[in-house]
Amino acid sequence: MTPSDSVRIGRGGLSAPPIGYGAAALGNLYTALADDAWPHVVPAAWAGGIRYFDVAPHYGLGLAEQRLGEGLRTLPRDEIIVSTKVGRLLVPQDAAGRSDLDELFDVPADHRRVRDYSRDGVLRSIDDSLRRLGLDRIDIVLVHDPDDFQLEALEGAFPALSELRDQGVITSFGAGMNQSAGLARFVRETDADVMMVAGRWTLLDQSAADDLLPLAAERDVSVLAAAVFNSGILATDAPGQGSFFDYGPADRAVVERAQAIAQVAHRHGRTLPELAVQFPLQHPTVAAVVLGGASAAQLTQNSALADRAVPDEVWRELGELGLLGADAFARLAKGVEGQPVR
Protein backbone atom coordinates (compact mmCIF):
# COMPACT_ATOMS: atom_id res chain seq x y z
CA MET A 1 0.00 0.00 0.00
CA THR A 2 1.02 3.57 -0.61
CA PRO A 3 -0.25 6.86 0.81
CA SER A 4 -2.27 7.28 -2.39
CA ASP A 5 -4.52 4.49 -1.11
CA SER A 6 -5.57 6.60 1.87
CA VAL A 7 -9.25 6.87 2.77
CA ARG A 8 -10.83 9.65 4.82
CA ILE A 9 -11.65 8.76 8.44
CA GLY A 10 -14.09 11.06 10.20
CA ARG A 11 -14.64 14.71 9.39
CA GLY A 12 -11.47 16.20 10.86
CA GLY A 13 -9.03 15.65 8.02
CA LEU A 14 -7.65 12.25 9.04
CA SER A 15 -6.91 9.67 6.36
CA ALA A 16 -5.09 6.35 6.17
CA PRO A 17 -4.81 3.24 4.00
CA PRO A 18 -7.83 0.97 4.52
CA ILE A 19 -6.10 -1.70 6.64
CA GLY A 20 -5.52 -0.84 10.29
CA TYR A 21 -3.94 -2.73 13.17
CA GLY A 22 -5.95 -3.61 16.28
CA ALA A 23 -3.36 -4.02 19.02
CA ALA A 24 -5.16 -6.30 21.51
CA ALA A 25 -2.50 -8.98 20.99
CA LEU A 26 0.13 -6.60 22.36
CA GLY A 27 -1.71 -6.90 25.66
CA ASN A 28 -1.02 -10.67 25.73
CA LEU A 29 -4.44 -11.66 24.43
CA TYR A 30 -4.86 -15.40 25.17
CA THR A 31 -1.13 -15.90 25.65
CA ALA A 32 1.94 -13.89 26.57
CA LEU A 33 4.12 -12.62 23.73
CA ALA A 34 7.82 -13.31 24.00
CA ASP A 35 10.06 -10.36 24.88
CA ASP A 36 11.98 -10.86 21.65
CA ALA A 37 8.81 -11.10 19.52
CA TRP A 38 6.39 -8.29 20.35
CA PRO A 39 8.83 -5.44 19.52
CA HIS A 40 8.74 -6.56 15.86
CA VAL A 41 4.94 -6.34 15.49
CA VAL A 42 4.49 -2.59 15.00
CA PRO A 43 7.50 -2.27 12.64
CA ALA A 44 6.02 -5.09 10.53
CA ALA A 45 2.68 -3.27 10.40
CA TRP A 46 4.42 -0.07 9.32
CA ALA A 47 6.44 -1.92 6.68
CA GLY A 48 3.18 -3.40 5.37
CA GLY A 49 1.69 0.04 4.84
CA ILE A 50 -0.46 0.22 7.97
CA ARG A 51 -0.81 3.75 9.32
CA TYR A 52 -3.85 3.41 11.60
CA PHE A 53 -3.38 1.77 15.01
CA ASP A 54 -6.19 1.03 17.47
CA VAL A 55 -5.79 0.09 21.12
CA ALA A 56 -7.62 0.29 24.48
CA PRO A 57 -6.81 0.34 28.21
CA HIS A 58 -8.80 -2.89 28.47
CA TYR A 59 -6.20 -4.76 26.42
CA GLY A 60 -3.83 -6.33 28.92
CA LEU A 61 -4.64 -3.80 31.67
CA GLY A 62 -2.73 -1.09 29.82
CA LEU A 63 0.08 -3.29 28.51
CA ALA A 64 -1.06 -2.99 24.90
CA GLU A 65 -1.00 0.79 25.10
CA GLN A 66 2.50 0.74 26.60
CA ARG A 67 3.85 -1.62 23.95
CA LEU A 68 2.11 0.19 21.09
CA GLY A 69 3.60 3.47 22.28
CA GLU A 70 7.07 1.94 22.34
CA GLY A 71 6.58 0.59 18.83
CA LEU A 72 5.44 3.94 17.48
CA ARG A 73 8.12 6.01 19.17
CA THR A 74 10.58 6.00 16.26
CA LEU A 75 7.93 6.46 13.57
CA PRO A 76 6.82 9.85 12.18
CA ARG A 77 3.87 10.87 14.37
CA ASP A 78 2.18 12.99 11.71
CA GLU A 79 1.92 9.96 9.40
CA ILE A 80 0.13 7.82 11.99
CA ILE A 81 -3.44 7.73 13.29
CA VAL A 82 -3.89 6.40 16.81
CA SER A 83 -7.19 5.58 18.46
CA THR A 84 -7.82 4.40 21.98
CA LYS A 85 -10.93 3.95 24.07
CA VAL A 86 -12.64 5.23 27.20
CA GLY A 87 -15.12 3.62 29.56
CA ARG A 88 -12.88 1.33 31.58
CA LEU A 89 -10.65 3.01 34.14
CA LEU A 90 -7.72 0.98 35.47
CA VAL A 91 -7.40 1.06 39.26
CA PRO A 92 -4.26 -0.42 40.87
CA GLN A 93 -4.67 -3.44 43.12
CA ASP A 94 -2.57 -6.21 44.62
CA ALA A 95 -2.38 -8.98 42.04
CA ALA A 96 -1.87 -11.55 44.82
CA GLY A 97 -0.56 -14.01 42.28
CA ARG A 98 -3.67 -13.76 40.10
CA SER A 99 -3.67 -13.31 36.33
CA ASP A 100 -6.14 -11.48 34.07
CA LEU A 101 -6.98 -14.59 32.05
CA ASP A 102 -10.62 -14.34 33.11
CA GLU A 103 -10.65 -11.32 30.80
CA LEU A 104 -8.56 -13.26 28.22
CA PHE A 105 -5.26 -11.43 28.86
CA ASP A 106 -2.19 -13.25 30.17
CA VAL A 107 -0.95 -10.49 32.47
CA PRO A 108 -0.84 -10.09 36.26
CA ALA A 109 -4.12 -8.79 37.65
CA ASP A 110 -2.40 -5.75 39.17
CA HIS A 111 -5.26 -3.45 38.15
CA ARG A 112 -9.02 -3.78 38.13
CA ARG A 113 -11.34 -2.33 35.53
CA VAL A 114 -13.95 0.16 36.70
CA ARG A 115 -16.67 1.11 34.23
CA ASP A 116 -16.91 4.89 34.07
CA TYR A 117 -18.61 6.73 31.21
CA SER A 118 -18.77 10.09 33.00
CA ARG A 119 -17.07 13.29 31.88
CA ASP A 120 -14.49 12.98 34.64
CA GLY A 121 -13.93 9.34 33.76
CA VAL A 122 -13.30 10.23 30.13
CA LEU A 123 -10.78 12.95 30.99
CA ARG A 124 -8.94 10.71 33.45
CA SER A 125 -8.91 7.79 31.00
CA ILE A 126 -7.44 9.94 28.21
CA ASP A 127 -4.74 11.31 30.53
CA ASP A 128 -3.84 7.76 31.61
CA SER A 129 -3.73 6.56 28.00
CA LEU A 130 -1.48 9.42 26.93
CA ARG A 131 0.93 8.53 29.72
CA ARG A 132 0.98 4.83 28.82
CA LEU A 133 1.31 5.52 25.10
CA GLY A 134 3.94 8.19 25.59
CA LEU A 135 2.22 10.36 22.98
CA ASP A 136 1.30 14.04 23.00
CA ARG A 137 -2.12 13.44 21.47
CA ILE A 138 -4.69 10.81 20.55
CA ASP A 139 -6.39 11.23 17.18
CA ILE A 140 -9.59 9.23 17.69
CA VAL A 141 -11.28 8.33 20.99
CA LEU A 142 -13.96 5.63 21.04
CA VAL A 143 -16.40 4.92 23.86
CA HIS A 144 -15.73 1.25 24.59
CA ASP A 145 -18.57 -1.29 24.89
CA PRO A 146 -21.23 0.94 26.47
CA ASP A 147 -23.90 -1.73 25.84
CA ASP A 148 -25.37 -1.51 29.35
CA PHE A 149 -24.32 2.11 29.89
CA GLN A 150 -25.80 3.87 26.88
CA LEU A 151 -27.56 6.61 28.84
CA GLU A 152 -24.44 7.27 30.94
CA ALA A 153 -22.40 7.53 27.74
CA LEU A 154 -24.90 9.87 26.10
CA GLU A 155 -24.99 12.14 29.15
CA GLY A 156 -21.29 12.04 30.05
CA ALA A 157 -18.79 10.57 27.61
CA PHE A 158 -20.12 11.88 24.31
CA PRO A 159 -20.56 15.53 25.37
CA ALA A 160 -17.08 15.47 26.89
CA LEU A 161 -15.56 14.08 23.70
CA SER A 162 -17.45 16.60 21.58
CA GLU A 163 -15.93 19.41 23.65
CA LEU A 164 -12.45 17.92 23.32
CA ARG A 165 -12.88 17.74 19.56
CA ASP A 166 -14.12 21.34 19.43
CA GLN A 167 -11.04 22.37 21.44
CA GLY A 168 -8.71 20.52 19.07
CA VAL A 169 -7.51 18.12 21.76
CA ILE A 170 -8.72 15.15 19.69
CA THR A 171 -9.67 15.02 16.02
CA SER A 172 -12.57 12.57 15.98
CA PHE A 173 -14.65 10.48 18.33
CA GLY A 174 -17.30 7.79 18.40
CA ALA A 175 -17.89 4.36 19.92
CA GLY A 176 -16.76 0.78 19.49
CA MET A 177 -19.16 -2.12 20.07
CA ASN A 178 -19.94 -5.70 19.07
CA GLN A 179 -23.47 -4.69 18.08
CA SER A 180 -24.76 -2.25 15.49
CA ALA A 181 -28.05 -1.10 17.05
CA GLY A 182 -26.34 0.82 19.84
CA LEU A 183 -23.93 2.41 17.41
CA ALA A 184 -26.86 3.48 15.23
CA ARG A 185 -28.42 5.13 18.27
CA PHE A 186 -25.23 7.07 18.92
CA VAL A 187 -25.12 8.20 15.28
CA ARG A 188 -28.69 9.51 15.67
CA GLU A 189 -28.24 11.18 19.05
CA THR A 190 -24.67 12.59 18.99
CA ASP A 191 -22.37 14.45 16.64
CA ALA A 192 -19.79 11.64 16.60
CA ASP A 193 -18.02 11.11 13.29
CA VAL A 194 -16.46 7.61 13.65
CA MET A 195 -17.96 4.28 14.73
CA MET A 196 -16.19 0.93 15.10
CA VAL A 197 -18.40 -2.12 14.63
CA ALA A 198 -17.00 -5.55 15.48
CA GLY A 199 -18.30 -8.62 13.69
CA ARG A 200 -21.54 -7.16 12.35
CA TRP A 201 -20.43 -6.22 8.82
CA THR A 202 -18.70 -9.32 7.52
CA LEU A 203 -19.15 -12.02 4.92
CA LEU A 204 -21.12 -14.05 7.47
CA ASP A 205 -22.96 -11.33 9.42
CA GLN A 206 -24.30 -8.26 7.63
CA SER A 207 -26.67 -7.03 10.34
CA ALA A 208 -25.05 -3.57 10.37
CA ALA A 209 -26.70 -2.98 7.00
CA ASP A 210 -30.05 -2.88 8.80
CA ASP A 211 -29.29 0.14 10.95
CA LEU A 212 -25.77 1.51 11.33
CA LEU A 213 -24.57 1.71 7.74
CA PRO A 214 -27.53 3.62 6.24
CA LEU A 215 -27.45 6.12 9.11
CA ALA A 216 -23.68 6.51 8.84
CA ALA A 217 -24.03 7.29 5.14
CA GLU A 218 -26.76 9.84 5.87
CA ARG A 219 -24.80 11.58 8.66
CA ASP A 220 -21.33 11.38 7.07
CA VAL A 221 -19.98 9.09 9.80
CA SER A 222 -17.00 6.87 9.01
CA VAL A 223 -17.27 3.21 9.97
CA LEU A 224 -14.32 1.08 11.04
CA ALA A 225 -14.97 -2.64 10.56
CA ALA A 226 -13.33 -4.89 13.16
CA ALA A 227 -13.52 -8.64 13.82
CA VAL A 228 -14.09 -9.27 10.12
CA PHE A 229 -12.89 -12.86 10.49
CA ASN A 230 -15.75 -13.54 12.95
CA SER A 231 -13.49 -15.11 15.61
CA GLY A 232 -11.42 -17.06 13.12
CA ILE A 233 -13.65 -18.97 10.72
CA LEU A 234 -12.88 -16.53 7.89
CA ALA A 235 -9.19 -16.25 8.72
CA THR A 236 -8.36 -19.59 7.14
CA ASP A 237 -8.73 -20.56 3.51
CA ALA A 238 -10.19 -23.96 4.46
CA PRO A 239 -12.74 -23.56 7.27
CA GLY A 240 -13.98 -26.79 8.80
CA GLN A 241 -15.60 -28.33 11.83
CA GLY A 242 -13.89 -26.95 14.91
CA SER A 243 -13.80 -23.42 13.48
CA PHE A 244 -14.85 -20.60 15.77
CA PHE A 245 -17.59 -18.08 14.95
CA ASP A 246 -18.48 -15.16 17.22
CA TYR A 247 -16.49 -16.40 20.22
CA GLY A 248 -17.81 -19.96 20.14
CA PRO A 249 -17.75 -23.14 18.04
CA ALA A 250 -19.31 -22.59 14.61
CA ASP A 251 -22.37 -24.66 13.84
CA ARG A 252 -22.60 -26.80 10.74
CA ALA A 253 -24.62 -24.31 8.70
CA VAL A 254 -22.12 -21.52 9.29
CA VAL A 255 -19.19 -23.78 8.40
CA GLU A 256 -20.88 -24.89 5.19
CA ARG A 257 -21.61 -21.30 4.19
CA ALA A 258 -18.00 -20.31 4.80
CA GLN A 259 -16.84 -23.29 2.75
CA ALA A 260 -19.15 -22.32 -0.12
CA ILE A 261 -17.78 -18.76 -0.10
CA ALA A 262 -14.24 -20.15 -0.09
CA GLN A 263 -15.04 -22.27 -3.15
CA VAL A 264 -16.18 -19.18 -5.05
CA ALA A 265 -12.98 -17.40 -4.03
CA HIS A 266 -10.86 -20.30 -5.27
CA ARG A 267 -12.59 -20.37 -8.64
CA HIS A 268 -11.47 -16.79 -9.14
CA GLY A 269 -7.94 -17.28 -7.85
CA ARG A 270 -8.58 -15.59 -4.53
CA THR A 271 -8.63 -16.72 -0.90
CA LEU A 272 -11.32 -16.59 1.76
CA PRO A 273 -9.31 -14.20 3.96
CA GLU A 274 -8.90 -11.82 1.02
CA LEU A 275 -12.66 -11.77 0.53
CA ALA A 276 -13.25 -11.38 4.27
CA VAL A 277 -11.06 -8.29 4.41
CA GLN A 278 -12.22 -6.68 1.18
CA PHE A 279 -15.97 -7.27 1.53
CA PRO A 280 -16.51 -4.69 4.32
CA LEU A 281 -14.64 -2.08 2.28
CA GLN A 282 -17.21 -2.28 -0.49
CA HIS A 283 -19.60 -0.13 1.54
CA PRO A 284 -19.02 3.61 1.05
CA THR A 285 -19.06 4.42 4.76
CA VAL A 286 -16.36 1.89 5.71
CA ALA A 287 -13.03 3.69 5.92
CA ALA A 288 -10.89 0.84 7.21
CA VAL A 289 -10.83 -2.79 8.25
CA VAL A 290 -9.02 -3.27 11.57
CA LEU A 291 -7.09 -6.54 11.82
CA GLY A 292 -5.23 -8.05 14.75
CA GLY A 293 -1.98 -9.96 14.80
CA ALA A 294 0.37 -11.35 17.40
CA SER A 295 3.56 -11.62 15.35
CA ALA A 296 5.49 -9.83 12.64
CA ALA A 297 4.63 -12.67 10.24
CA GLN A 298 0.90 -12.27 10.89
CA LEU A 299 1.09 -8.52 10.37
CA THR A 300 2.96 -8.97 7.11
CA GLN A 301 0.35 -11.45 5.92
CA ASN A 302 -2.67 -9.44 7.06
CA SER A 303 -1.46 -6.13 5.68
CA ALA A 304 -1.28 -7.70 2.20
CA LEU A 305 -4.85 -9.03 2.15
CA ALA A 306 -6.16 -5.97 0.30
CA ASP A 307 -3.32 -5.76 -2.20
CA ARG A 308 -5.00 -7.94 -4.86
CA ALA A 309 -8.40 -6.46 -5.60
CA VAL A 310 -11.24 -8.97 -5.62
CA PRO A 311 -12.91 -8.88 -9.07
CA ASP A 312 -16.50 -7.60 -9.27
CA GLU A 313 -17.67 -10.95 -10.63
CA VAL A 314 -16.81 -12.59 -7.31
CA TRP A 315 -19.30 -10.41 -5.44
CA ARG A 316 -21.85 -10.94 -8.21
CA GLU A 317 -21.49 -14.71 -8.00
CA LEU A 318 -21.77 -14.70 -4.20
CA GLY A 319 -24.98 -12.69 -4.48
CA GLU A 320 -26.48 -14.89 -7.15
CA LEU A 321 -25.74 -17.98 -5.06
CA GLY A 322 -27.47 -16.45 -2.05
CA LEU A 323 -24.25 -16.30 -0.05
CA LEU A 324 -24.59 -12.56 0.61
CA GLY A 325 -27.55 -10.85 2.20
CA ALA A 326 -30.00 -9.19 -0.18
CA ASP A 327 -29.04 -5.66 0.88
CA ALA A 328 -25.34 -6.38 0.54
CA PHE A 329 -25.82 -7.90 -2.90
CA ALA A 330 -27.97 -5.00 -4.09
CA ARG A 331 -25.34 -2.47 -3.00
CA LEU A 332 -22.45 -4.42 -4.47
CA ALA A 333 -24.35 -4.87 -7.72
CA LYS A 334 -24.20 -1.11 -8.24
CA GLY A 335 -20.44 -1.35 -8.28
CA VAL A 336 -20.59 -4.27 -10.69
CA GLU A 337 -22.70 -2.16 -13.02
CA GLY A 338 -20.00 0.46 -13.21
CA GLN A 339 -20.98 2.72 -10.32
CA PRO A 340 -18.15 2.22 -7.80
CA VAL A 341 -19.39 1.57 -4.30
CA ARG A 342 -16.49 3.36 -2.66
Summary of the structure (lengths in Angstrom):
residues: 342
radius of gyration: 19.3
end to end distance: 17.0
largest distance: 62.2
contacts: 1223
relative contact order: 0.13
helix: 42%
strand: 20%
